[in-house]
Amino acid sequence: MFPGAAADRNVADYVLLGAPLDVSTTFQPGTRFGPDRIRQHARTFDDFDHHTGLRFSDLGVHDGGDLHAWDDAAEYIGFLEGMLSDVRDDGALGIPIGGEHTVSLAGVRAFDPDVFVCLDAHLDLRSEYDGNPMSHATITRQALDVADRAIIVGARTGSEDEWERASENDVTVIPPDEVTAWTSELQVQSNRILDQKPAPASNPVSTSDLDLDSDSDSDSDSNSDLNLNFDWGSVFGGDVYLSVDIDGADPAFAPGTGTMEPFGLMPREMHDVVRALAPHCTGFDVVEVNDRDDGQAAALAGKLLRAFVYEHAARSE
Amino acid sequence: MARQQTEVRDLQEGSYVMIDDTPCQINAYSTAKPGKHGSAKARVEGRGVFDERKRNFTQPVDAKVWVPIVDRKQGQVINIDGSDMQVMDLETYETFPMRIPDGMDPSPDDEIEYLEYEDQRKVV
């Protein structure tokens, strides 16, 4: 069990579901061990979160265990989607724990977001990889079959075709060296919305009431040079699904993942993104953790998962 | 009790099952593979026969579940009274009131089909 996730399923606000899928991993396999690895390396974390003043074990988190994975990924994703839909229908937020990134598709389909935000080293915009359309390398493209747009935070690699796809209007790429500034603006916009109308995250504020862009320069801590044309309304105006692919982090911090990509994000940067976005999210997952390190990737994944729950719960009360 | 017991593995889309003690018709049924240990699980999604509410469960395929025996019966409209109608069962000649469903415009002597489970009825 994930530490502190002892709430009864019937009254839970958050339901963790291990999804140890490991069939399309293309380099270092081992995501089948990811969910248990994350549970194991979360044992040392304090229950109390000083950012929010909340205790994790008070937040109604239930660990539903793992959905044993088999090799038909499409069928597996379909079953997982059904389980997550059941969680949604019960008024809770289902959190898949990967498992290869393909499992995010189940969450996206179940929660049907307007915006898919992803912390990821890779664009994942391929239509197929090695002839397989149901691959961890196609997840953002498949998410765009459900969501209206995708924001890929920390992406630093992709094929020529993927970069071309990324240049279309429905995709925004925030490269690693812009993530800190982008997150500062994200925090400003997020706080403005939350201060203006402390609505539950499952009931996002309408952007028509917020006038997000008109006075953004008036905030002293906003970075007005960055992404001047970024459409913040699209982030805060609809349902947001946040997917954390642990390879978004620099491999120095999270080597236990399938396809390491250098020049990545600092854990603190990922933490800031998760904290800022969590109150506005209706779906979340953390994926691509394997067992090929000393627990660095799993510890980071577990910590980001907890950060999400703390921040989401704090703003939903 | 108008119900019988079966195993989850014997359910299928379109059939009835009790979910949360309520008769439901199954509209989605899928199974997860078992692996070496543990048994295969099935996810069953149904809709309440009488209240239309969506319900679901995920259980091992060898778990026992109750299947309600929902009767499909013939009746005849006897009388209309506002939003209710008096209906007579054409087999037992029992009469009972039923709420007129939205979109239905019955007249006396019309023959109808309805589902019945214990004291709940619904025009089909």
Interface residues (C-beta under 8 A of the other chain):
Chain A: L67 H68 W70 E75 Y76 G78 F79 G82 M83 D86 D89
Chain B: A28 S30 T31 A32 K33 P34 G35 G38 R43 E45 K54 N56 T58
